Amino acid sequence: MRRPSKTDPTRAEVTPRHLYLSRRALIAGAGALAATAGAGRAESRFSTDEPLTDLKDITTYNNFYEFGMDKADPSRRAGRMTIDPWAVTIDGLVDRPGTYDLADVLKGQPQEERIYRMRCVEGWSMVIPWTGFELAGLLTRVGVQPAAKYVAFQTLLRPEEMPGVGIPVLDWPYVEGLRLDEAMHPLTILATGIYDEPLLNQNGAPLRLVVPWKYGFKSIKSIVRISLVADEPPTSWNIQNPREYGFYSNVNPQVDHPRWSQASEQRIGDGFFAKRRDTLMFNGYGEEVAGLYAGMDLAKFY
């Protein structure tokens, strides 16, 4: 685990103030943050009351391989990614397909802050206060057709701004997917911010998926395409190594990764010598989501 050093940026230095303000203006101009103005952090019934992970850890310890494989690479390199203007193509089995400007995507979507536990397949976890809106609201607005069974997502691919794509660790662009009922679940959100500020590039600006009962790689960053499809879509890590990364990728301490145990986790910020925590089934969201998988063999559909 990487430990902070004296050369790490301070919290105020993570992103220059003018970039914070320009991003806030972009989102606020679309009405995205209006619903959270003055709201407390625990407004959502889905929020955990666990201590929050420090902003510095959230923004400097990341997996975003488009910018490099080291946990610090995204915070060092992602600033070169252009996020304004931004558009998202919504296509496939929908009534109103099209390419929507970010402001159009956010229009009419009530935002709230949700404090979610997030668990990485590598064994580390965080507690993050996301600002976002339910994906179901956007899908309902574009009109999901009866034949749609899955939702596929695609990340931006811009090699001139993403030096990590020169490393053939994955087939680019990064793609992910959910079953439609997972996508429509109220826990599933599209995040636009953390800690009451717009997302930083290394965290998936300006729009990322958050699915808190699944391992972190399912929460695809910097989304440019959302497609409603009839068949299970390909996903990047499953393409790369299907033995190690299944389509569902639910947090399940009873199903180990082939190369390490998933029974425990290290909470970032607890300290290097802190005792590891027991991993919770569905990352602690079993009461809300276990019914989605009733009758399924979760060792087979991992």
C-alpha positions as CSV (number, residue, x, y, z in Angstrom):
1,M,0.0,0.0,0.0
2,R,1.3,3.4,-0.9
3,R,1.9,5.7,2.1
4,P,1.7,9.5,1.9
5,S,5.0,11.3,1.6
6,K,6.1,14.9,2.1
7,T,6.0,15.4,-1.6
8,D,2.3,14.6,-1.9
9,P,0.0,17.5,-2.7
10,T,-2.0,19.0,0.1
11,R,-5.8,18.8,0.0
12,A,-5.9,22.4,-1.4
13,E,-3.3,21.5,-4.1
14,V,-5.1,18.4,-5.5
15,T,-6.7,20.6,-8.1
16,P,-6.2,24.3,-8.7
17,R,-9.0,26.5,-7.4
18,H,-9.9,27.9,-10.8
19,L,-10.5,24.3,-12.1
20,Y,-12.7,23.5,-9.1
21,L,-14.7,26.7,-9.8
22,S,-15.0,26.1,-13.6
23,R,-16.3,22.6,-13.0
24,R,-18.7,23.7,-10.4
25,A,-20.0,26.3,-12.8
26,L,-20.5,23.7,-15.5
27,I,-22.6,21.5,-13.3
28,A,-24.4,24.2,-11.4
29,G,-25.4,25.8,-14.6
30,A,-27.2,22.6,-15.5
31,G,-28.9,22.6,-12.1
32,A,-27.1,19.5,-11.0
33,L,-26.1,20.6,-7.6
34,A,-29.2,22.6,-6.8
35,A,-30.8,19.7,-4.9
36,T,-27.8,19.3,-2.6
37,A,-27.4,23.0,-1.6
38,G,-27.3,23.2,2.2
39,A,-28.1,19.5,2.5
40,G,-26.4,17.4,5.2
41,R,-24.2,14.4,4.3
42,A,-26.6,11.8,5.6
43,E,-29.7,12.8,3.8
44,S,-29.9,9.7,1.7
45,R,-31.5,6.6,3.3
46,F,-28.8,4.6,1.5
47,S,-25.8,6.4,3.2
48,T,-23.6,4.6,5.7
49,D,-22.6,6.4,8.9
50,E,-19.1,5.1,8.8
51,P,-16.2,7.6,8.9
52,L,-15.4,9.1,5.6
53,T,-12.1,8.5,3.7
54,D,-10.0,11.7,3.5
55,L,-10.3,13.6,0.2
56,K,-6.6,13.4,-0.3
57,D,-6.7,9.6,-0.3
58,I,-9.7,9.5,-2.5
59,T,-8.1,11.7,-5.1
60,T,-4.5,10.3,-5.0
61,Y,-4.9,6.6,-4.6
62,N,-6.8,5.5,-7.7
63,N,-7.2,2.8,-10.4
64,F,-7.6,4.5,-13.8
65,Y,-5.3,2.6,-16.1
66,E,-5.8,5.0,-19.0
67,F,-3.3,7.2,-17.1
68,G,-1.0,4.5,-15.8
69,M,-0.9,1.4,-13.6
70,D,0.5,3.0,-10.4
71,K,-2.1,4.2,-7.9
72,A,-0.6,7.7,-8.1
73,D,-0.5,8.0,-11.9
74,P,-4.1,9.2,-12.3
75,S,-3.7,12.2,-9.9
76,R,-0.4,13.1,-11.7
77,R,-1.6,12.7,-15.3
78,A,-5.3,12.9,-15.5
79,G,-5.3,16.7,-15.5
80,R,-4.6,16.7,-19.2
81,M,-8.0,15.1,-20.0
82,T,-10.4,17.6,-21.5
83,I,-13.8,17.4,-19.9
84,D,-15.5,20.5,-21.2
85,P,-17.3,20.2,-23.5
86,W,-18.6,16.7,-22.8
87,A,-21.3,14.6,-24.4
88,V,-22.7,11.2,-23.8
89,T,-24.2,9.0,-26.6
90,I,-27.2,7.0,-25.5
91,D,-28.3,4.4,-28.0
92,G,-29.5,0.9,-28.6
93,L,-32.9,-0.2,-27.4
94,V,-34.2,3.2,-26.3
95,D,-37.0,5.4,-27.6
96,R,-35.0,8.6,-27.7
97,P,-31.4,7.8,-28.8
98,G,-29.0,10.6,-29.4
99,T,-25.8,12.3,-28.3
100,Y,-26.6,14.5,-25.3
101,D,-24.5,17.3,-24.0
102,L,-23.6,16.9,-20.3
103,A,-26.1,19.6,-19.3
104,D,-28.9,17.7,-21.1
105,V,-27.9,14.4,-19.3
106,L,-28.1,16.2,-16.0
107,K,-31.2,18.2,-16.7
108,G,-34.1,17.3,-14.4
109,Q,-32.1,14.6,-12.5
110,P,-32.4,15.3,-8.7
111,Q,-29.0,15.1,-7.1
112,E,-28.2,14.0,-3.6
113,E,-25.2,13.1,-1.6
114,R,-24.8,9.4,-0.8
115,I,-22.0,8.0,1.5
116,Y,-21.1,4.6,0.0
117,R,-18.7,2.0,1.0
118,M,-16.5,1.1,-2.0
119,R,-14.5,-2.1,-2.2
120,C,-11.7,-2.9,-4.7
121,V,-10.9,-6.4,-5.9
122,E,-7.3,-5.8,-4.8
123,G,-8.4,-5.8,-1.1
124,W,-8.6,-2.1,-0.2
125,S,-11.7,-0.1,0.5
126,M,-12.9,3.5,1.1
127,V,-16.0,5.4,2.3
128,I,-16.8,8.1,-0.2
129,P,-19.4,10.9,-0.1
130,W,-20.6,10.9,-3.7
131,T,-22.9,13.5,-5.3
132,G,-25.0,12.0,-8.0
133,F,-28.4,10.8,-9.3
134,E,-30.0,7.5,-9.9
135,L,-29.2,6.0,-13.2
136,A,-32.8,4.8,-13.4
137,G,-34.0,8.3,-13.8
138,L,-31.9,8.9,-16.9
139,L,-32.8,5.5,-18.4
140,T,-36.5,6.2,-17.8
141,R,-36.2,9.5,-19.5
142,V,-34.8,8.1,-22.7
143,G,-37.3,5.3,-22.8
144,V,-36.1,1.7,-22.3
145,Q,-37.6,-0.6,-24.8
146,P,-39.0,-4.1,-23.7
147,A,-36.3,-6.0,-25.5
148,A,-33.5,-4.4,-23.5
149,K,-32.0,-6.7,-20.8
150,Y,-28.6,-5.1,-20.2
151,V,-26.9,-1.7,-20.1
152,A,-23.4,-1.3,-21.6
153,F,-21.1,1.6,-20.8
154,Q,-18.0,3.0,-22.5
155,T,-15.2,5.2,-21.2
156,L,-13.6,8.0,-23.2
157,L,-10.7,7.0,-25.4
158,R,-8.3,9.8,-26.2
159,P,-4.8,8.5,-26.5
160,E,-3.2,12.0,-26.8
161,E,-4.5,12.8,-23.3
162,M,-4.4,9.3,-21.8
163,P,-0.8,7.9,-21.8
164,G,-1.8,4.7,-20.2
165,V,-3.6,3.4,-23.2
166,G,-0.2,2.8,-24.8
167,I,0.2,-0.1,-22.4
168,P,-1.7,-3.2,-23.7
169,V,-3.0,-4.3,-20.3
170,L,-6.6,-4.0,-21.6
171,D,-8.4,-3.7,-24.9
172,W,-9.3,0.0,-25.2
173,P,-11.7,1.7,-24.8
174,Y,-12.7,0.5,-21.4
175,V,-16.2,-1.1,-21.4
176,E,-18.5,-2.3,-18.6
177,G,-22.1,-3.5,-18.2
178,L,-24.9,-4.2,-15.9
179,R,-28.0,-6.3,-16.0
180,L,-31.0,-4.0,-16.5
181,D,-32.5,-4.6,-13.1
182,E,-29.1,-3.8,-11.5
183,A,-28.9,-0.6,-13.5
184,M,-32.4,0.4,-12.4
185,H,-31.8,-0.4,-8.7
186,P,-31.9,2.8,-6.6
187,L,-28.4,2.2,-5.2
188,T,-27.0,2.6,-8.7
189,I,-26.0,6.2,-9.4
190,L,-24.2,8.3,-11.9
191,A,-21.8,10.4,-9.8
192,T,-20.9,14.0,-10.6
193,G,-19.0,14.9,-7.5
194,I,-17.3,14.0,-4.2
195,Y,-17.1,16.0,-1.0
196,D,-19.5,18.6,-2.3
197,E,-17.2,19.4,-5.2
198,P,-17.3,18.3,-8.9
199,L,-15.5,15.1,-9.7
200,L,-11.8,15.3,-10.4
201,N,-10.5,13.7,-13.6
202,Q,-8.7,10.9,-11.7
203,N,-12.1,10.0,-10.1
204,G,-13.9,9.8,-13.4
205,A,-15.0,13.3,-14.3
206,P,-17.4,14.5,-15.3
207,L,-19.7,11.5,-15.1
208,R,-19.0,8.0,-13.7
209,L,-21.0,5.0,-12.6
210,V,-21.2,4.0,-8.9
211,V,-22.4,0.5,-8.0
212,P,-21.5,0.1,-4.3
213,W,-22.3,-3.6,-3.9
214,K,-19.8,-4.6,-6.7
215,Y,-16.0,-4.4,-6.9
216,G,-14.7,-1.0,-7.9
217,F,-13.8,-1.9,-11.5
218,K,-17.5,-2.1,-12.3
219,S,-18.0,1.6,-11.6
220,I,-16.8,2.8,-15.0
221,K,-15.3,6.3,-15.2
222,S,-15.6,9.2,-17.6
223,I,-18.6,7.8,-19.5
224,V,-19.1,8.7,-23.2
225,R,-21.6,6.0,-24.2
226,I,-24.6,4.2,-22.6
227,S,-26.2,1.5,-24.7
228,L,-29.3,-0.5,-24.0
229,V,-28.8,-4.0,-25.4
230,A,-30.6,-7.4,-25.4
231,D,-27.5,-9.6,-24.8
232,E,-24.9,-9.6,-22.1
233,P,-22.3,-7.0,-23.2
234,P,-18.5,-7.5,-23.1
235,T,-16.6,-6.0,-20.2
236,S,-13.0,-5.1,-20.2
237,W,-11.6,-7.1,-17.3
238,N,-13.7,-10.2,-18.3
239,I,-12.2,-9.9,-21.8
240,Q,-8.7,-9.7,-20.3
241,N,-9.1,-12.6,-17.9
242,P,-12.5,-14.3,-17.7
243,R,-11.2,-16.8,-15.1
244,E,-10.5,-13.9,-12.6
245,Y,-13.2,-11.4,-13.5
246,G,-16.8,-12.4,-14.0
247,F,-19.5,-10.3,-15.4
248,Y,-21.4,-9.8,-12.1
249,S,-18.4,-9.0,-9.9
250,N,-20.4,-8.8,-6.7
251,V,-18.5,-8.3,-3.5
252,N,-18.5,-11.9,-2.1
253,P,-16.1,-12.9,0.6
254,Q,-16.9,-16.6,0.0
255,V,-15.5,-16.4,-3.6
256,D,-11.8,-15.7,-3.7
257,H,-10.0,-14.2,-6.6
258,P,-7.8,-17.0,-8.0
259,R,-4.7,-15.3,-6.7
260,W,-5.8,-14.0,-3.3
261,S,-8.5,-14.1,-0.7
262,Q,-11.4,-11.7,-0.7
263,A,-12.4,-12.5,2.9
264,S,-10.9,-9.3,4.3
265,E,-10.0,-5.8,3.3
266,Q,-7.8,-2.9,4.3
267,R,-9.6,0.5,4.7
268,I,-7.6,3.3,3.3
269,G,-6.8,5.7,6.1
270,D,-6.9,3.2,8.9
271,G,-3.1,3.1,9.1
272,F,-0.6,0.6,7.8
273,F,-0.7,-1.6,10.9
274,A,-4.5,-1.5,11.4
275,K,-6.3,-4.8,11.6
276,R,-8.0,-5.9,8.4
277,R,-11.7,-5.8,8.3
278,D,-14.0,-8.7,7.4
279,T,-15.4,-8.3,3.9
280,L,-19.2,-8.0,4.0
281,M,-21.4,-9.8,1.5
282,F,-22.5,-7.5,-1.2
283,N,-20.2,-4.9,0.5
284,G,-22.8,-4.6,3.3
285,Y,-25.7,-3.9,0.9
286,G,-27.2,-7.4,1.0
287,E,-30.5,-6.2,2.5
288,E,-31.1,-4.0,-0.5
289,V,-29.7,-6.2,-3.4
290,A,-29.7,-9.9,-2.4
291,G,-33.1,-10.3,-4.0
292,L,-31.6,-9.5,-7.4
293,Y,-29.7,-12.8,-7.3
294,A,-32.2,-15.1,-5.8
295,G,-31.7,-18.7,-7.0
296,M,-28.4,-17.9,-8.7
297,D,-25.2,-19.8,-7.9
298,L,-23.0,-16.9,-6.9
299,A,-19.8,-19.0,-7.2
300,K,-20.7,-19.7,-10.8
301,F,-22.0,-16.2,-11.6
302,Y,-19.2,-14.4,-9.9
